[in-house]
Amino acid sequence: MAQTALSTDIDFDLPPILHNARGEMRTVGVEIEFVGPSAEKAVQALQEALGGRLIEEDPHAFTLKESVIGDLTVELDSRILHPGKQSGTRSGVLPKIAALFGFAARYLVPCELVTAPIPLDRLQEINRILTILRGVGAKGTQDALVYAFGLHFNPEAPRLDAATVTAFMKSFALLNSWLRREASPDATRNLLGFADPFPTEYVRRIASPNYWPDIAAFIDDYLAFNPTRNRDLDLLPLLHYFDETRVRAVLPNEKINGRPTFHYRLPDARLSDPGWSIAPDWNRWVCVERLAADRERLDAFGAAFLSFEGEDKSWANVAEQVLRS
């Protein structure tokens, strides 16, 4: 899609369902990876600009509470560097070793900024965070060959039922070749790898207009084809929220925190680019939500996919035309 303005000038689209079942504005959490400033320097810059109370979890993990944009955390993105979070204690030798290792590793291990859930109609405030981080030297995917950094969205599910989850999964799978093309992954991601697409057999199964299972059958099908976190739409946190026992029977040791959100992983975070915004990526997610909300169109699109005999790149063109119609 051609863009005639800087990404920072693009408005954030709103999905067709704005409120959850309780009548509250839906929320979305955002995760962004970067290098450059230490976690401490980055969160201090955020506190100076946004206010709030700064809490040190360990030398490489910080929480900013009650900022004008809400709570957020900044930490080095490696579990082994935060043993206190896993053991429930910060005493002993291991945390000290992890802290020392972290000071050396921070030039290779990215920091991850994670926001608390933000109301959908305030998502544009994330661009303010990008400007602050850029001001203290944050670097992104384009700045070095080995910088394979990502952007993640965690949008709250509008309804917690099988029909909603199935519709979102159908919509995403049918639009995935277009989404991946439009995201334009940095060459680094092609070298270092990114999330695998959903298996064709699974997509063909769920694309059928007759595929509307109950939640137990949906979870079983998903786990049979996708027993992994390595998908660009990772449903395991949501499915874990629905039925922890069912998920753990297949993935007893996988790190999964159940929550009523979708987990959409994108391969590119260009923090040092002053024209970069999360708006285009978010607006493509809204396309997924719009298709998911239109049952008749979704079923017709699924039937068209099942009869299509071309390659993924050709289907991406079909998907784009459908979205424009």
C-alpha positions as CSV (number, residue, x, y, z in Angstrom):
1,M,0.0,0.0,0.0
2,A,1.5,3.3,-1.0
3,Q,1.8,5.9,1.8
4,T,1.7,9.6,0.9
5,A,2.6,10.9,4.4
6,L,5.0,10.1,7.1
7,S,3.9,7.2,9.3
8,T,3.7,9.5,12.2
9,D,1.0,11.5,10.5
10,I,-1.2,8.4,10.0
11,D,-4.3,8.1,12.2
12,F,-5.0,5.1,14.3
13,D,-8.1,3.2,13.0
14,L,-10.6,1.9,15.5
15,P,-12.0,-1.7,15.2
16,P,-15.8,-2.3,14.7
17,I,-16.2,-3.6,18.3
18,L,-14.9,-1.0,20.7
19,H,-16.3,-2.3,24.0
20,N,-16.0,-5.6,25.8
21,A,-18.9,-7.6,27.2
22,R,-18.8,-5.4,30.3
23,G,-19.4,-2.3,28.2
24,E,-15.9,-1.0,28.9
25,M,-13.6,0.4,26.2
26,R,-11.4,-2.5,25.0
27,T,-7.6,-2.3,25.7
28,V,-4.4,-3.2,23.9
29,G,-0.9,-3.8,25.3
30,V,2.1,-3.0,23.3
31,E,5.6,-4.5,23.3
32,I,8.6,-2.9,21.6
33,E,12.2,-4.2,21.4
34,F,15.2,-1.9,21.0
35,V,18.9,-1.4,21.9
36,G,21.0,1.6,22.8
37,P,20.2,3.0,26.2
38,S,20.2,0.7,29.2
39,A,16.9,-0.3,30.6
40,E,17.6,2.1,33.5
41,K,18.4,5.1,31.3
42,A,15.4,4.4,29.0
43,V,12.9,4.2,31.9
44,Q,14.4,7.3,33.6
45,A,13.8,9.3,30.3
46,L,10.3,8.0,30.3
47,Q,9.7,9.0,33.9
48,E,11.1,12.5,33.2
49,A,8.7,13.0,30.3
50,L,5.6,11.1,31.6
51,G,5.8,11.3,35.4
52,G,5.1,8.3,37.6
53,R,6.8,6.2,40.3
54,L,9.9,4.3,39.3
55,I,10.4,0.8,40.8
56,E,13.6,-1.2,40.3
57,E,12.8,-4.9,40.0
58,D,16.5,-5.8,39.5
59,P,19.4,-3.9,37.8
60,H,18.0,-4.6,34.4
61,A,14.3,-4.5,34.9
62,F,12.2,-1.4,35.9
63,T,8.6,-0.6,36.3
64,L,7.1,2.9,35.8
65,K,3.8,3.1,37.7
66,E,1.1,5.7,37.2
67,S,2.6,7.6,34.3
68,V,0.3,9.8,32.2
69,I,0.2,6.9,29.7
70,G,-0.3,4.3,32.4
71,D,2.1,1.6,33.8
72,L,4.9,0.2,31.8
73,T,8.0,-1.9,32.2
74,V,11.5,-1.8,30.6
75,E,13.8,-4.7,30.9
76,L,16.5,-6.7,29.1
77,D,14.7,-9.3,27.2
78,S,16.2,-12.4,28.6
79,R,14.8,-14.6,31.4
80,I,18.2,-15.7,32.7
81,L,19.0,-12.0,33.5
82,H,16.1,-11.8,35.9
83,P,16.4,-14.8,38.3
84,G,14.6,-12.9,41.1
85,K,11.4,-12.9,39.1
86,Q,11.5,-16.6,38.8
87,S,12.6,-17.6,42.2
88,G,10.6,-15.0,44.1
89,T,13.7,-13.7,45.9
90,R,16.5,-11.3,44.9
91,S,19.0,-12.5,47.5
92,G,21.9,-14.9,46.9
93,V,24.7,-15.3,44.4
94,L,22.7,-16.0,41.2
95,P,21.0,-12.5,41.0
96,K,24.4,-10.9,41.5
97,I,25.9,-12.9,38.6
98,A,22.9,-12.2,36.4
99,A,23.3,-8.5,37.1
100,L,26.9,-8.5,36.1
101,F,26.2,-10.6,33.0
102,G,23.4,-8.2,32.1
103,F,25.8,-5.2,32.0
104,A,27.9,-7.0,29.4
105,A,25.0,-8.6,27.5
106,R,22.9,-5.4,27.0
107,Y,24.9,-4.5,23.9
108,L,23.5,-7.7,22.2
109,V,20.3,-8.5,24.2
110,P,17.5,-6.0,23.4
111,C,15.5,-4.1,25.9
112,E,11.8,-4.7,25.8
113,L,9.2,-2.0,26.7
114,V,5.9,-3.4,27.7
115,T,2.9,-1.2,28.3
116,A,0.0,-2.1,30.6
117,P,-3.3,-2.4,28.6
118,I,-4.2,1.0,27.1
119,P,-7.7,1.9,25.9
120,L,-8.0,1.6,22.2
121,D,-8.8,5.2,21.7
122,R,-5.5,6.3,23.4
123,L,-3.2,4.0,21.3
124,Q,-1.8,7.0,19.5
125,E,0.0,8.0,22.7
126,I,2.5,5.2,22.1
127,N,4.1,7.4,19.4
128,R,5.1,9.7,22.3
129,I,7.0,6.9,23.9
130,L,8.8,6.2,20.6
131,T,9.9,9.9,20.5
132,I,11.2,9.7,24.0
133,L,13.2,6.5,23.4
134,R,14.6,7.9,20.2
135,G,15.8,10.9,22.1
136,V,18.0,8.8,24.3
137,G,19.5,6.9,21.4
138,A,17.2,3.9,21.0
139,K,18.0,1.9,17.9
140,G,15.9,-0.5,15.9
141,T,15.9,-3.3,13.3
142,Q,17.4,-1.2,10.6
143,D,20.5,-0.2,12.5
144,A,22.6,-3.4,12.4
145,L,22.5,-6.7,10.7
146,V,21.9,-8.6,13.9
147,Y,19.1,-6.4,15.2
148,A,16.1,-8.6,14.8
149,F,13.7,-6.7,16.9
150,G,9.9,-6.9,17.1
151,L,6.7,-5.1,17.8
152,H,3.8,-6.9,19.5
153,F,0.2,-6.0,20.0
154,N,-2.0,-7.7,22.7
155,P,-5.5,-6.6,21.8
156,E,-8.3,-7.6,24.3
157,A,-10.8,-10.1,22.8
158,P,-14.1,-8.3,22.3
159,R,-16.0,-11.4,23.5
160,L,-14.9,-14.5,25.2
161,D,-16.7,-17.2,23.2
162,A,-15.9,-19.8,20.6
163,A,-17.5,-17.8,17.7
164,T,-15.3,-14.7,18.3
165,V,-12.1,-16.6,18.6
166,T,-12.9,-18.7,15.5
167,A,-13.8,-15.6,13.5
168,F,-10.5,-13.9,14.4
169,M,-8.4,-16.9,13.7
170,K,-10.2,-17.4,10.3
171,S,-9.7,-13.7,9.4
172,F,-6.1,-13.6,10.4
173,A,-5.2,-16.8,8.6
174,L,-7.0,-15.7,5.4
175,L,-5.2,-12.3,5.5
176,N,-1.8,-13.5,6.7
177,S,0.0,-13.6,3.3
178,W,-1.1,-10.0,2.8
179,L,-0.2,-9.0,6.4
180,R,3.3,-10.5,6.1
181,R,3.8,-8.8,2.7
182,E,2.7,-5.4,4.0
183,A,4.8,-5.6,7.2
184,S,7.8,-5.6,4.9
185,P,10.1,-7.5,7.3
186,D,13.7,-6.2,7.5
187,A,16.2,-8.3,5.7
188,T,17.6,-9.3,9.1
189,R,14.4,-11.2,9.8
190,N,14.8,-13.1,6.6
191,L,18.3,-14.2,7.8
192,L,17.5,-14.8,11.4
193,G,14.0,-16.1,10.9
194,F,10.6,-14.9,12.1
195,A,7.5,-16.7,13.2
196,D,6.4,-19.5,11.0
197,P,3.1,-19.1,9.1
198,F,0.2,-21.3,10.0
199,P,0.4,-24.7,8.3
200,T,-1.6,-24.8,5.0
201,E,-3.5,-27.9,6.2
202,Y,-4.7,-26.0,9.3
203,V,-5.7,-22.9,7.3
204,R,-7.7,-25.0,4.9
205,R,-9.4,-26.7,7.8
206,I,-10.5,-23.5,9.5
207,A,-11.3,-21.6,6.2
208,S,-14.3,-23.8,5.6
209,P,-17.6,-21.8,6.0
210,N,-18.8,-24.8,8.0
211,Y,-16.0,-24.6,10.5
212,W,-17.5,-23.1,13.7
213,P,-16.5,-25.5,16.5
214,D,-17.1,-25.1,20.3
215,I,-14.2,-23.9,22.3
216,A,-12.9,-27.3,23.3
217,A,-12.8,-28.5,19.7
218,F,-11.2,-25.3,18.6
219,I,-8.4,-25.6,21.2
220,D,-7.8,-29.2,20.3
221,D,-7.5,-28.4,16.6
222,Y,-5.2,-25.4,17.2
223,L,-2.9,-27.5,19.4
224,A,-2.8,-30.3,17.0
225,F,-1.4,-28.1,14.2
226,N,0.3,-25.3,16.3
227,P,1.9,-26.8,19.5
228,T,4.2,-23.8,19.5
229,R,4.6,-20.1,20.4
230,N,6.2,-19.6,17.0
231,R,3.3,-18.1,15.1
232,D,2.7,-14.4,14.2
233,L,-0.8,-14.7,15.8
234,D,0.0,-16.7,19.0
235,L,-3.3,-17.9,20.5
236,L,-1.8,-19.9,23.3
237,P,-2.1,-17.2,26.0
238,L,-5.8,-16.8,25.1
239,L,-6.5,-20.5,24.9
240,H,-4.6,-21.0,28.2
241,Y,-7.0,-18.4,29.7
242,F,-10.0,-20.4,28.4
243,D,-8.8,-23.9,29.4
244,E,-5.4,-24.2,31.1
245,T,-5.7,-28.0,31.6
246,R,-6.3,-28.6,28.0
247,V,-3.3,-26.5,26.9
248,R,-1.0,-27.9,29.5
249,A,-1.8,-31.5,28.5
250,V,-0.1,-30.8,25.2
251,L,2.5,-28.1,26.3
252,P,3.3,-28.8,30.0
253,N,6.6,-26.8,30.1
254,E,5.9,-24.0,27.6
255,K,6.1,-20.5,29.1
256,I,2.5,-19.3,28.7
257,N,0.7,-16.7,30.8
258,G,-3.1,-16.9,30.3
259,R,-4.8,-13.7,29.4
260,P,-8.0,-12.7,27.5
261,T,-6.0,-11.1,24.6
262,F,-4.7,-12.0,21.2
263,H,-0.9,-11.9,20.8
264,Y,0.1,-10.5,17.4
265,R,3.8,-10.5,16.7
266,L,5.4,-8.3,14.1
267,P,9.0,-8.6,12.8
268,D,10.1,-4.9,12.7
269,A,10.6,-2.1,15.2
270,R,12.4,0.8,13.7
271,L,13.0,3.0,16.8
272,S,15.6,5.3,15.4
273,D,13.6,6.2,12.3
274,P,11.8,9.5,13.1
275,G,9.1,8.7,10.6
276,W,8.3,5.3,12.1
277,S,5.0,4.8,13.9
278,I,3.1,1.8,15.0
279,A,-0.1,3.1,13.3
280,P,0.3,1.3,9.9
281,D,0.8,-2.1,11.7
282,W,-2.1,-1.4,14.0
283,N,-4.4,-0.4,11.2
284,R,-3.7,-3.7,9.4
285,W,-4.7,-5.5,12.5
286,V,-8.0,-3.5,12.4
287,C,-8.5,-5.0,8.9
288,V,-8.4,-8.4,10.6
289,E,-11.1,-7.3,13.1
290,R,-13.3,-5.8,10.4
291,L,-13.3,-9.0,8.4
292,A,-13.9,-11.1,11.6
293,A,-16.9,-9.0,12.4
294,D,-18.6,-9.7,9.0
295,R,-19.7,-13.3,9.1
296,E,-21.2,-13.4,5.6
297,R,-18.1,-11.8,4.0
298,L,-15.8,-14.0,6.1
299,D,-17.5,-17.2,5.0
300,A,-17.4,-16.1,1.4
301,F,-13.7,-15.3,1.7
302,G,-13.0,-18.7,3.2
303,A,-14.8,-20.5,0.4
304,A,-12.8,-18.4,-2.2
305,F,-9.6,-19.4,-0.5
306,L,-10.4,-23.1,-0.7
307,S,-11.0,-22.9,-4.4
308,F,-7.9,-20.8,-5.1
309,E,-5.0,-22.6,-6.8
310,G,-2.3,-19.8,-7.0
311,E,0.7,-19.0,-4.8
312,D,0.6,-17.1,-1.5
313,K,1.8,-13.9,-3.1
314,S,-1.1,-14.1,-5.6
315,W,-3.5,-14.7,-2.7
316,A,-2.1,-11.6,-1.0
317,N,-3.2,-9.6,-4.0
318,V,-6.7,-11.1,-3.8
319,A,-6.9,-10.3,-0.1
320,E,-5.9,-6.7,-0.8
321,Q,-8.7,-6.4,-3.3
322,V,-11.2,-7.8,-0.9
323,L,-10.2,-5.3,1.8
324,R,-10.6,-2.5,-0.7
325,S,-14.0,-3.5,-1.8
